[in-house]
Amino acid sequence: MLECIEQLESRFRSAGLVYGHGSDNSWDEAVFLVLSACDLPLTAGDEVAEMVLSPLQAECLSDWSNQRLIERKPLPYITGRAWLGGVEFICDHRALVPRSPLAELILNDYAPWLASEGSLKILDLCCGGGCLGILAALQDPQSQVLLVDIDSDALDLARENILKHQVHSRVRCLQSDVLALCPAQSFDVVLCNPPYVDREDMGALPAEYLHEPSSALASGDDGLNFTRELLQQLPSFLHEQSVVFLELGNSWEHFDQLFAGNTITWLEFEQGGWGVCVLTKSEVEELARALS
Ligand SMILES: C[S@@+](CC[C@H](N)C(=O)[O-])C[C@H]1O[C@@H](n2cnc3c(N)ncnc32)[C@H](O)[C@@H]1O
C-alpha cells in the first residue's frame, strides 16, 4: 500500500493538480485516496503499509485516480466524504466541498464575540450540505439551528447529513432566497458563507472548482451581490446581542472599499482562512443604510 501511495503522489505532483478542497498537498491527497479506496480509516498507520490491495480495491483505486487526475474532480466528491472541524460529512456535487474557516469559530464557542447565554438560536444561511450548522448543533447540544439555502439539491444533501449526525430534533431546513421565506424570529448567532467570488476570479478558477455548483461561488462583478441583499434583509432577524459571522473570502477588499466610511472587524484564524468579519445588529443596520 505504501508503494501505491508513493506512486500516486508522484503522479499527482507531475499532473500539477490544484489543492484547496480539504487538503493542501499531494501527499495527503494520495494517502486519503488510497485509504478510502481500501475502505480503511484515515487513522490507519504503519500497520497497513505492507498490505496488498485486492483486485476490487485496485480497480477502485484506478478509477478514483483517473477521476482526480483526468477529470480534476475534488477528492471529497470522489470518495463521497469530507471533514470539517474534525467531523465527517457526506459530500457530493450537490453542494460546495466544506472548507470554511467559520468552523474554527464554532469550535471556539464563538469566543470572544458572543454575549448571549442559554440555548442558542443559530442560523446557517447559505448552508450548502449543512456542515457549518450541523457542526454548531453538535458543538452546543442545547442549540436550535435553522439551515437555509436557495438550492433544493444542496438542502437534500443537508438533510442526509442531519440524519447521519442524528440532530433532526434540533436542526431544520428551509428553502429560501436569502431570508425572503424565513418566518419572523431573531437569531443569537448567524453563520453565513455565501457565494462571494467576483467575476474576475470566476474567470480564472482552476478546473477543480468548476465541479462545484457555480451558484455556490459566483456573486456578480464584485462578488457582493448576495451580501448587498443580505444586509437589507438581515436586521429584522437580529436582536441587540446577536452576532453575525460573514465570510467574504477574496472579496473582503471589495467589501472594505464599499464601506470605506465604516469600521469593519476582520477576524484572524489559527487554522488558516481569511475574509471573515463579525457584525452586530447596529453594524448591519449601518451598512444597510450606507447602501441606500
Ligand atoms: C459558498 S456555498 C457555502 C456552503 C456551506 N455553507 C459551506 O460552508 O460549505 C454558498 C451557498 O449559498 C447558496 N446560495 C446562493 N444564493 C443564495 C440565495 N440567494 N439565497 C440562499 N442561498 C443561496 C448556494 O446554493 C450555496 O449552497
The ligand as a MOL file (V3000), in Angstrom:
LIG
                    3D

  0  0  0     0  0            999 V3000
M  V30 BEGIN CTAB
M  V30 COUNTS 27 29 0 0 0
M  V30 BEGIN ATOM
M  V30 1 C -20.1700 29.1060 -0.6210 0
M  V30 2 S -21.5360 27.9510 -0.5710 0 CHG=1
M  V30 3 C -21.4950 27.5980 1.1680 0
M  V30 4 C -21.9380 26.2070 1.5700 0
M  V30 5 C -21.6820 25.8530 3.0210 0
M  V30 6 N -22.1900 26.8460 3.9390 0
M  V30 7 C -20.2120 25.6370 3.2750 0
M  V30 8 O -19.6020 26.4140 4.0160 0
M  V30 9 O -19.6640 24.6600 2.7480 0 CHG=-1
M  V30 10 C -22.8710 29.0830 -0.7910 0
M  V30 11 C -24.2830 28.5100 -0.7430 0
M  V30 12 O -25.1820 29.6310 -0.9010 0
M  V30 13 C -26.3200 29.1830 -1.5940 0
M  V30 14 N -26.9920 30.3690 -2.1650 0
M  V30 15 C -26.6510 31.0570 -3.2760 0
M  V30 16 N -27.5070 32.0770 -3.4760 0
M  V30 17 C -28.4040 32.0410 -2.4600 0
M  V30 18 C -29.5440 32.8350 -2.1330 0
M  V30 19 N -29.9150 33.8780 -2.8820 0
M  V30 20 N -30.2500 32.5100 -1.0220 0
M  V30 21 C -29.8790 31.4460 -0.2510 0
M  V30 22 N -28.8240 30.6520 -0.5320 0
M  V30 23 C -28.0860 30.9520 -1.6210 0
M  V30 24 C -25.7740 28.2170 -2.6190 0
M  V30 25 O -26.7890 27.3410 -3.0810 0
M  V30 26 C -24.6590 27.5240 -1.8240 0
M  V30 27 O -25.1240 26.3380 -1.2480 0
M  V30 END ATOM
M  V30 BEGIN BOND
M  V30 1 1 1 2
M  V30 2 1 2 3
M  V30 3 1 2 10
M  V30 4 1 3 4
M  V30 5 1 4 5
M  V30 6 1 5 6
M  V30 7 1 5 7
M  V30 8 2 7 8
M  V30 9 1 7 9
M  V30 10 1 10 11
M  V30 11 1 11 12
M  V30 12 1 11 26
M  V30 13 1 12 13
M  V30 14 1 13 14
M  V30 15 1 13 24
M  V30 16 1 14 15
M  V30 17 1 14 23
M  V30 18 2 15 16
M  V30 19 1 16 17
M  V30 20 1 17 18
M  V30 21 2 17 23
M  V30 22 1 18 19
M  V30 23 2 18 20
M  V30 24 1 20 21
M  V30 25 2 21 22
M  V30 26 1 22 23
M  V30 27 1 24 25
M  V30 28 1 24 26
M  V30 29 1 26 27
M  V30 END BOND
M  V30 END CTAB
M  END
